[in-house]
């Protein structure tokens, strides 16, 4: 799975796996679920409503770190 650009200013693209309407969770450093998305194949997610910081993106059992800098 690829996530780019990272760090991001708010829009990230997720690809590199055969997603089948998988649920994506954006999680804060404290473990709180911030947002949920459903994706199919390559998707662009809008995180512009979040504050600057470090978040985690979880798809199924895969977790990736995202840095948001505006």
PEDA-V980660 format. One line per field, one symbol per residue. phi: phi as a letter, one per 30 degrees, with the letter a starting at -180 (. if undefined). burial: b if it has 24 or more other C-alpha atoms within 12 Angstrom, else e. A space follows every 50 residues. Layout:
phi->???
burial->???
This chain:
phi->.cbadbdbckcbccajbcdbhddcccbdddjddcbbbcbbhdbccccddd delcbcccbhccbbdbccbc
burial->eebbebebbbbbbbeeeeeeeeebbbbbeeeeeeeeeebeeebebebeeb eebbbbbbbeeeebbbbbee
